[in-house]
């Protein structure tokens, strides 16, 4: 169960690294505009806002990576980091789904829930 938990925590971290890259470095590109459903004009006007948002996604990824480095559910520190940051991802996903796009539930919240369950089962 520990391996499955670690894999899902790593997957959630990678999702947020990808979001960081899209928001901080690729915001004006067709790929990012398609992912977020924005226009060229909107992307140009919100590039600084998106970079800030990307930074926060990076913090989520960093916390999950720290959880893995600390031993995941095998250690108290790893467990605390994993649960805290997975819960942050879950809340961010709910908020994003309520305010921006329902698809965020599948991309962000569902993997976080799976991670929380697996981390708790691995303990």
GIFENDA-V45079 format. One record per pair of residues at least 12 apart in sequence whose C-alpha atoms are under 6 Angstrom apart, sorted by the first residue. I is the first residue (numbers start at 1). J is the second residue. D is the distance in Angstrom with one decimal. If there is no record, write none. Layout:
BEGIN
i:I j:J d:D
i:I j:J d:D
END
This chain:
BEGIN
i:1 j:122 d:5.1
i:2 j:122 d:4.9
i:5 j:118 d:4.8
i:5 j:119 d:5.1
i:8 j:115 d:5.4
i:9 j:115 d:5.8
i:13 j:61 d:4.3
i:13 j:64 d:5.8
i:16 j:57 d:5.4
i:16 j:61 d:5.5
i:17 j:58 d:5.9
i:20 j:54 d:4.1
i:20 j:57 d:5.6
i:20 j:58 d:5.6
i:23 j:50 d:5.1
i:23 j:51 d:5.3
i:23 j:54 d:4.8
i:24 j:51 d:4.0
i:24 j:54 d:5.3
i:28 j:43 d:5.4
i:64 j:82 d:5.7
i:67 j:81 d:4.9
i:67 j:82 d:5.1
i:73 j:119 d:5.7
i:73 j:123 d:5.3
i:86 j:112 d:5.3
i:90 j:109 d:4.7
i:90 j:112 d:5.6
i:93 j:105 d:5.7
i:93 j:108 d:5.2
i:93 j:109 d:4.9
END
